[in-house]
Each structure stands twice: as structure tokens, then as C-alpha cells.
């Protein structure tokens, strides 16, 4: 199991102490952590492209689907909070799953899967941000050129790496501005939509979870909604750099998810009130409108000039999420390196900025290479890679929910609170994620799902499940170079400045 070295010495007493891994401790507070978590979800972009798809499946029950999709996310957030209180380490799911299920499960489910999902997401976010900015600049010909969009996306990746390289504090300050723009744009859109002539009166029946015609429609709608909440867990990777690292990230995780669901429900109710679910014109049942609800409705709701604010917010939303991914991902590999599960290069810390310098440049470069290769191969292939992220999300969220309950199994009889928060809720969240994984895999196996197929099997399934299988193969190669970690999961490097408790006895 992962352990701490008690010989590491006392925690530095400077105004901004360094953690055992060399990061700058006590550098971000609760507000900054919440902002980083919200930004990593890309709320304006996520609701813009998902709300219409959910409406095509669920009709005016789209808000109900948003609420139901939030339930397993909230349950998982509580699992993350409890585990972080016990083991505040920037490796998060990697460390937690290693402590509970062993090195192989920790490396594959808590490390590899998270990293692959994030790199794929970075390619999508860079592409969306580039397309949006080119469109706002009036470069319509460039937006139709895959080469031009990819070039602009690579420049955005370089910019994100530059900011991330200089530290989490700078990234948080940048996120304040970008997140503020998104929330203002969504608020303005919602108020104008509700106040518009002819807007329908919102109905509580839109939240009725029992109104779905079939389980298939229910499951598909909820699965679509899982995507728009994913990413908040990136904020946990800053736990060694936050004030009160044992509590602040967990509080920020729950707070950010609650803000997300309120924001999404407000926007969904506003869009439905204004446009309805019709299949023609601006109705959300129209496939063209559904492709990007906010961009298509904003001119009619706000007017042409203010609508540009909404379009800018969508582009900024993707760029903000890209930045948080670029900041958070190297911290996962920093922890994996510190615990002996990856090469020492990933543990290099910049002497001035106190950031994982090598990891930051590595993942920015990796995302740029993946984006370029997938674009050259086929834009359809890139689309399927993005869709496959849903499988990876459900996999590592589900495993972490079970890890929480198993780690705290000795605490569950102490109080009703421990039983509920450390046992029942994480297991329920894990089961929901497992169900989402199985259902997603079943749907994605169909060759008609997504854009590509091979041998009668959907390309999305092959990429999603294939990523996990590839991770197993890579792990075997890594195992030969890092035998000590895979033998017993031990390391002589401290996990953080905060002492973690021992693993409960079996």
C-alpha cells in the first residue's frame, strides 16, 4: 500500500510552505478551488451542446434528465470528499484506489483511465475553442478548414501550457474572468428568455422523473447528462496546494456540483419556456437547433449583438476547461511519479513556479499530437474518440465510489452519518456509474453508434474499451521498470504535508 515516510521532517513554516512533492502549499482558497472546478466542466459549452440532444430524447422532461444525471455525480462527489479528507494527495483516484484495491487497480482505473479521458477531452476543448474564436473573428473560411482549426487549437494548447506552467494561482485568476463571463452570459440568456413575449410558463412537470415513456429513453437521456457534469473532480488534484487541504477540496467539490445543477436547470427551463420542443424553426426538437441550443437561440432571445456575448462565452468555456485540464493532469502524474509508478521525469518541479514542469509540457504536447493525428486520419475518428470518453468517466468514477465504501468499511457502524456518507451514498453512486458503463458499452457496440465501425463493432466502443485494454498492456510494460510499486505499492516519498492514516485492517 502507499505509505508516508515518517523521516520526512516537519512541514515548512514559511508563508507559502512547500509540500513534500515540491508544490506550493496554501496557495489557493475555497473560492479559487470552486472556480477551477466549475471551469473544468465548461458549463456554457456543455449545456449548449447537450441540452438539445437530451431534448431530442426526453422532450420537455429534459430538466428531469439533468436532475437525475446529477444524482450519481453528487454521490460520487461525497465519495471524493471523504477520501480526500483521509488521503489529501494530488494523485487523488490513483492514490485512493491503490490504497484500497492494490497497485494494478490504482494505476489502471485511477491513473491511466483518467489521463486518457482528459487528453481526449483536451483535444475536443482546444478544437471547440479554436472554432469559436475563428468564428467570432469573422474568419468563416478558416472555420471550415480542418487544418486551420487544428492550427489554432494547437496555439490555444500552447497558451494553456504557458499559463499552467506558471502556477495554479495564475490559472485561478484567469479562470475568474472566464467563468464570470460564462455565468453572466447564461444569466442574461435565461432572464431574457423567461421575459420574452410568448414564452411559456415553466412547469414542475418538467422535473417529473416518472414521466419517461420507456426505460431506454430514460437511460439514454441520463447518460447524456453525465457528460455535462464531468470534470469537477479536477479541482481535487489541487488539494496539496489549497488552504486546509483535508477539507477545502471536498467542500469545493460538493459546492461546484451544486452550482452546476442549479445553472443547468435554470438554463434548461429558460430555453424550454422560450422555444418549446417543436421539431421546426427554433424548437429544441429541431436537430439543427439542438446541435447548439445557446448559439441558435441567442439571437432571437437577446438580439444579434448581445448574442455575440453568448457565443464568446461558449468559446471561452471550452478554453477555460482546457486550461484546468492542463493544470490538473500533470499533478496526477506528479503523484504517480512520487509513488514510484511512473518515470522520475514526471516528478520534476520548476524551482521558481513550483509546478510539475515536465508533466505540464508533456501533456500539452501529447494533446497537440493526438489532435493533429486524429484530424489527419479522419474527423469522424476524432468524433468517436470524444464520444468514448463517457465510458472512461463511468469506469473510474464507479471504481472510486466502491473504493470509498471499502476503505471506510470499519467506520460504517460508528454513526448513521458514517453509514450514509461513507457507505450507502458511495456504493449507490458506484452502482449507478457501473450501470451507466454497461449501458453505454451496450449502445456503443452497435456499428451505427457514432461515426465509424470496424468488423461490425462501433468505433466508439472499440476506442473506449480499447483504451482500457491498451492501459493494461502499457501497465505490463511499466511494471517491468517500476517493479517495486507494483510489488507492494510502497514508496519512500511522502504523499503530502498532511499525514494520512493507515489502511484499515482486514
N, C-alpha and C positions, 0 to 999 in steps of 0.2 A: 504493500500500500504506500501511497505518498505520505511522507513524514516530514517533520521540521527538524532542523539541526539546532539543538539547544545551545551549541557553542557559538552561534552566530553573533552573540553580543547584544547590547542594549540598542533600542531604537534611537536614531539620531534626535537631538533636541533642538535642531535649528528650526527657523520659522517655517521652512518648507522641507521637511525631512525626506530622505530618500528611503524607498522601500528596499527590501532585500534583493530585489531584481534590478535596482538602479532607477526605477521610475520616481517621479517627484510626487511624494505623498501630500495629502491635504491641499491639493491644488484646485479642486473643483467641489462646489457645494451641491445642495439638493436641486436648486433651480437649474443650474448648468447641466446636471445629470439628466433631469427630466427633459430639457431641451434637446440634448443629444439623443435620448431615447425616442422622442417624438419625431425628430428629424430623420432618424434612421428608417422610419416606416414610410416616409414620403407621403404624408396624408393627402395632399391635394392631388398628386398624381394617382395614388392608389384608388381613391374614391372616384376619380374621373373616369378611369378605365374599367373599374369593376362594377360600379352601380348599375350601368346599363346591362351588362352581362347577367347580373343577378336578376334584374327586372325581366329580362327575356325568359328566364326560367320560372321565376316566382310571381311575376306580375306585381300587384300592389302589396304583396307580402314581402317585398324586398327589405323593408326595415326589420321585419321579424327575422329574416335570414341573417341580417347584420348582427342582431342581438344574440341569436343562437350561436353564430360563429364566434362571438366574443366569449361565450361561456368556457370552452376548453382553453382559450388563451388566458383568461383570468385565473383559472385553476392552475395552469402552468406557471403563471406569474407568482402565485403564492408558493409553489414548489421552489422556484428560483430564489425567492426571498428567504425562505427558511434555510436552504442550503448555503446561501451566501452568508447568512449570519454565523453559521458554523465554520465555513471554509471560505473566507474572503480572499480569493485568488483570481488574478486576471485571466486564468485559464478556464474559469467557470465550468462549463459542462465537461470539458476534458478532465479536470481535476476531480469533480464530483463523481463522475461515472467510473473513473479509475479507482477511487477510494471504495466505491460500493461494489462494482461488478468486475474489477480487475483491469490490468493494463490493456489487454486487447480491446475490450468493450470501450474503455475510455478513449483509446487512440482512434478507433473507427467511428463510434457513434458520437462521441463528444468532441473529437478533433477534426478528423478528415471530412466527415459529412458537413459539419458547419462551415469549414473552409471552402469546400467545393460549392456549396449553395451560395455563399457570399461572393465568390469570384464570378459565378454566373450572373448573380444579381448586379454586380458592379458593371458588367458588360452591358446589361439591359439599361441600367440607370444612365450610364455615360451616353448611350445611343439616344435615349429619350431626351436627355438634357441638351445634347447637341442639336437634335432635330428641332426642338422647341426654340432654342436661341437663333438658329438659322432662319426659322420661320418668322420670328419677331423682327429680325433684321431685314425682312423682305427678300431674302435670298431663296426664292421658291425653287429655282432650278437646282440649287445645291441640295435642298431637302429631298429632291427626287433622285439624287445621286448617292448610291451606297458608299462610294469611295469618299465623297466629300463629307458625308455624315460620320463615317468612321474616322476620318482625319480630325474632324472637330472633336469627336468623342475622345480620341487619344490625347488631344490637347487638354480637355477637361480632366482626364485622369492625371495628367502631369501636374495640373494646377492643384488637384486634390492631394496628391502626394506631397507637393511643396508645403501646403498648409499643415497636413498631418505630421510631416517631418519636424515641424517647429513646435509641436506640442498640443496637448488636449485643451489647454486654456485658450489658445488662439482659435482652435476649431470650435470651441463652445461660443466664443464671442461672434464668430462668423455665423454660427447657427442661430443665434438670437435674431439676427436680421432676416435670415432666410425663412425661419419658422414664423416669425412675426408677419412677414408678407403673406405667407400661406393662410394663416388664421384670419387675417384681415380680409383677404380675398374671399374665403369661404363664408365668413360672416356677412360680408356685403352681398354676396350672391344669395345667401339664404334669406336675408331680410327683404331684399328686392323681390325675390320670387314669391314670398308669402304675401307681400303687399301689392303684387301686380294685379291689375284688373282681370277678372275671370279665374283667378287662382282658386282651386277647390279648398274647402275646409279640411284640414288634416283629420284623420280618423284613427282612433285607437285600435280599430280592427286591423290596421296595417301591421300591428305588432302581435297578432294572434298566431302563436306557434302551431296551433291545431288546424289552421286553415288550408294547409297544403293538400292538393288533390292526390298525391302519391308520395311514397317514401323516396322514390327515385328523384323527383323534383326537389323534395326537401333536402336530401343528401347532397345533390349537385349544387344547390344554392348555398348551403352552409359551407361546403368545401371551397367554393369560390371566395367566400368571405374570410376564410382562414388566411388567405394570401395578403389581404389588406391590413392585417394586424401584425404580420411577421416583421421582425426587425427590432422590436423594442428591447429584446434581450441583449443587443449590442451594448447598451448602457452598463450592463453588469461587468463588462470587461474593463471598465474604468475603476473598479472597486478599490484597487490598491492606491489610486490617486485621489479618491474622494475624501472629504471630511467625514469621520466616523464610518470607516469602510465596512464595518459589520452591519450597519443599519441603513445608511443613505442609499446605496444601490437598490436594496429591496423595496424601500419606500418609493423610490423613483420608478421602479418597475410597475408597481401597482398603480401609482398615480398616473403614469403616462398611458397605461392601457385604459384607465377610466376616462381620461381626457379624450382619447381616440374614439371610444364608443359614443360619447356624447357628441363629438364633432361629426362623426359619420351619420348618426341618426338625424341630427339637425339638417345636414345637407340632403340626406335621402328624403326626408319629409318635405323639404322645400322643393326639391326637384319634382317629386310626385305631385305636389299641390299645383305647381305651375304647368307641368307638361302632361301629367297623366301617363297611362300605359298604352296609349294608342300606337298602332303599327304604321302610321303615316305621319308625315310632317315632322314636328318636333317631339312626338310622343316617345317615351322611353322604350316602347315596344318596337320602334323602328330600328333596324340593325345599324344604319348609318349613324343615327343619333346615339345609339347605345355604345358605339365604339369609343366615344369620348364625350360623356354627358356634359361636363362643365364647359368645354370649348364650344360645343354645338349649341348649348342653351344660353351661354353668357351674353351674346349679342342681343338676343331677344329680351333677356331679363334686365340687363344693365345698360345696353346701348353699345355701339361699336367701340368707342374709345375706352370706357371703363372695362369692357370685355378683355382688352389687352392686359389689364392687371391680372385677370384670372388666368389667361394663357401664360403670362410671365410666372405666376405662382406655380403652375404645373411644371414648367421647366426648372424653376428654382427648387421645387420639391424634389425632383429627381437628383439634382446636383447636391442638395443637402444630404440626401440619403447616401449618395456616392461618397461624400466626404466622411460621414460617420463610419461607413464600411471600411474606408481607407485608414481611419484612425483605430478602429477596434480590432480588425483582423490580425494585425501584427502583434497585438497583445496576447492573443491566443497562442500564436507560435512562440512568442517570448516565453510563456509559461511552459509550453511543451519542451522547449529547449532547456529551460532551467531545471526541469524534472528529468532530463536525460532522454526524452522521447524524440528529439529532432536534433540536427547538427547545431553546434555551438554558435554558428554564424547568426542564427535567428535570435540569439540572446544578446547580441551586441547593442549597447545603449549609447546614444550620442552623448558625449561628455558635457555639452552645453545645454541642449534641449531636453535631455533625459527621456528620449523616445527610442523605441526599438528601430533604429535607423535602417539596418539591413532588411528587416521584415517589411517595413513601410515601402521601400523602393521595390522589393521583390514582388509584393502583391500588386502594386500599381503596374509594374511591368508585365506580370502574369495576366492581369485583366486585359491590358492592351494587346498582348499577343493572342489571347483567346478570342477577343473581339475581332481582331484582324483576320485570324484563320477562319473563324466561323463565317464571317462576311464573305471571304473569298470562296469558301466551299459552297455556301448557299444561305441566303437569308431565311429560307424555310428551316434549315438546320438550326440556325440561331434561335428562331422562334420556338422550336421544340425543346431546345436546351433550357430556355426560360420557363416554359411550362413544366418541365421536370422538377423544378425547384420545390414544388408543392410536396412531392414525395419525400424529399430530403428534410423539409421542415417537419412534417408529421413524424418522421422517423426519430430525429434527435430530440424533439420536444417530448414525444411519448416515452422514450427511454429515460429521460431526465425526471419525468413525473414518477415513474416507478422507482427510480434511484432515491428520490426524496423519501418515499414511504418506507423503503427497505432500510435506509440509513437510520431513520428515526424509529425503527420498529420497537426499540426498547423504551421509547418515550410515550407510546400511544395510550398507555393505561394511567399516565400521570394526571391527566385532566381532560375534560371534554374538548377544551381548546386544542390541545395537542393532538387528540384523536382526529378532530375535524381538519385542522390546518396542515398537519404533518402527515396525515394518513389518508383520510377519506377524500379530500379535495385533490391531492396529487394523483392518487390512483384513478379517480374519476377522470381527471384531465388526461392521464396516460392512456386509459381505455378509449377515450374519445379520439385521441390522436392516432391510436392503433387502428381504430375503425376507419378514420379518415385515410390512413395509409393503405389499408386493404381495399377500400372502396376506390381510391384514386388509382391504385395499381390495376384493379379490375377494369376501370374505364379506359385507362391509358393503354392497356394491352390491345385494344381494338385498333386495327390499322387505320381506321377512319379518324381516330383521335389525333388532333394536331395536324402537322403539315407533311410529315414523312412516314414511311414504314419500310420494314425490311423483313422478308420472309413471312409476310402475313402478320407481323407484330408491329404495333405502333412505335414510331420513333421516340415518342415521349417516354414510353415505358422502358425502352432499351437504354435511353440516356439516364433516366432516373435510377432504375435498378442497376444498370451498368456502372454508374458512378460508385455505388456502394460496393459492388463486386470488385471493381478496379481498386477501391480503397483497401479491400482485403489483400489483393495481390501486392500493392505498394507496401502495406504493413509488413508482409513477409520479407520484403527487401530491406525495409528499415530495421526490422527485428535483428537481422544479421549484424547491423552496425551499432545497434543500441540494445545489446543483449541484457544488460543489467536492468534497464527499465522493464523490459518485457518478462524478465525472470521473476522479479518481485515488486516492481513498481516503486522502488526506493530511490531516493536521491539525497545527496548531502547538501542541497541548496534549499534554503528556507522558502516557504510558499509566500510569505508576506511578512510585513512588520507585525501583524497580529497573529498571536499563537492560536493554532487550530487544535481542537480537541481530538483525542484518539478515536479511532474507529470503534463503534460499539462491539462488544464481544458477541460471538455467535451463540 
